[in-house]
């Protein structure tokens, strides 16, 4: 994320509330053991996800891309009593790591962890979502969006991570399959009359998408 001023990042972190002991341990262990640790939401974005969930008070949440469970633990905090968060992870090792932290946090009864290909799992869930968080392989963002939007409640929300993709979408000529896929996704959402959206320049970019009332 070197396209973001590191001083601003540090300043933002300084004046953002801490995420709590379990999430802090999750982030530290992820840093120590996972080569893909740059994928973790981290303190500032994690707190933003927590606040959004607390404001929206969702009953049904879908997360596409569990990684080590950090963002799921943030989103779980706003669930209604009796609510459920479904999260999908392709890699078994990351799923096992996340499951361990769900248990540590005492929320394993509120989070349903699915292991496998999200494109195959999502159609089987048969739920009406209040909130969807897309943070998985970038080349399938449009497919994840189109798979979930019909089952998103009117007035419901989709959050899409990495919509700035390390600044690569800002280039005059967007290169690389992931950057091209993210740029195509941003264009796709912007031209979709079913929704309205705002792009935030938090961390690697976070798009908030609201499904319009039918």
Residue pairs with C-beta under 8 A, 6 or more apart in sequence:
1 9
1 38
1 166
1 167
1 203
1 204
2 166
2 167
3 164
3 166
3 167
3 170
4 167
4 201
4 203
9 44
9 203
12 44
13 43
13 44
16 43
16 44
16 47
17 47
18 24
18 43
19 27
19 43
19 46
19 47
19 50
19 74
22 73
22 101
22 104
22 105
23 46
23 70
23 73
23 74
25 101
25 104
26 68
26 69
26 70
26 73
26 101
27 40
27 42
27 43
27 70
29 68
29 97
30 37
30 40
30 67
30 68
30 70
30 97
31 37
33 97
34 68
34 94
34 97
36 67
39 67
39 135
40 67
40 68
40 70
40 71
41 49
41 70
41 71
41 74
41 135
41 161
41 203
42 70
42 203
44 202
44 203
45 71
45 161
45 202
45 203
45 206
46 70
46 71
46 74
47 74
48 202
48 206
49 71
49 74
49 75
49 133
49 159
50 74
50 75
50 77
50 78
52 78
52 131
52 157
52 159
52 208
53 61
53 74
53 75
53 76
53 77
53 78
53 79
53 131
54 77
54 78
55 78
56 78
56 130
56 131
56 157
57 78
57 79
57 80
58 78
58 79
58 80
58 83
58 129
58 130
58 131
59 79
59 80
59 82
59 83
59 84
59 130
60 83
60 84
60 86
60 127
60 128
60 129
60 130
60 131
61 75
61 76
61 79
61 83
61 84
61 85
61 86
61 129
61 130
61 131
61 132
61 133
62 85
62 86
62 87
62 88
62 122
62 125
62 127
62 129
62 131
62 132
62 133
62 148
63 71
63 72
63 75
63 85
63 86
63 87
63 88
63 132
63 133
63 135
64 87
64 88
64 118
64 122
64 132
64 133
64 134
64 135
64 136
64 144
64 148
65 88
65 89
65 118
65 133
65 134
65 135
65 136
65 137
66 72
66 87
66 88
66 89
66 94
66 95
66 98
66 113
67 89
67 94
67 98
67 135
68 94
68 97
68 98
68 101
69 87
69 97
69 98
69 99
69 101
69 102
71 133
71 135
72 85
72 87
72 98
72 102
72 111
73 101
73 102
73 105
73 107
75 85
75 131
75 133
76 85
76 105
76 107
76 110
76 111
79 85
79 110
83 110
84 110
84 111
84 112
85 110
85 111
85 112
86 111
86 112
86 114
86 125
86 127
87 98
87 111
87 112
87 113
87 114
88 114
88 115
88 116
88 118
88 121
88 122
88 136
89 95
89 98
89 113
89 114
89 115
90 115
90 116
90 117
90 118
90 136
90 137
92 115
95 113
95 115
98 113
99 108
99 113
102 108
102 111
102 113
114 121
118 136
118 140
118 144
119 140
119 143
119 144
119 147
122 144
122 147
122 148
123 147
127 151
128 151
128 152
128 153
129 148
129 151
129 152
129 153
129 156
130 152
130 153
130 156
130 157
131 156
131 157
131 158
131 159
132 148
132 152
132 156
132 157
132 158
132 159
133 158
133 159
133 161
134 141
134 144
134 145
134 148
134 158
134 159
134 160
134 161
135 160
135 161
135 162
136 144
138 162
138 165
138 177
138 178
138 181
138 182
138 185
139 177
139 178
139 181
140 181
141 160
141 181
141 182
141 185
142 181
142 184
142 185
142 188
145 158
145 160
145 185
145 188
145 189
148 158
149 158
149 194
149 195
149 211
152 158
152 211
153 211
154 211
154 212
154 213
154 214
155 210
155 211
155 212
155 213
156 210
156 211
157 208
157 209
157 210
157 211
158 195
158 208
158 209
158 211
159 206
159 207
159 208
159 209
160 185
160 189
160 206
160 207
160 209
161 204
161 205
161 206
162 182
162 204
162 205
163 169
163 182
163 185
163 186
163 199
163 204
163 205
163 206
163 207
164 170
164 182
164 201
164 204
164 205
165 178
165 179
165 182
165 183
165 204
165 205
166 179
166 204
168 174
168 175
168 176
168 178
168 179
168 182
169 179
169 182
169 183
169 186
171 179
174 180
174 183
186 199
186 207
189 195
189 197
189 207
189 209
190 197
193 212
194 211
194 212
195 209
195 210
195 211
195 212
196 209
196 210
196 212
197 207
197 208
197 209
197 210
198 207
198 208
199 205
199 206
199 207
199 208
200 206
200 207
200 208
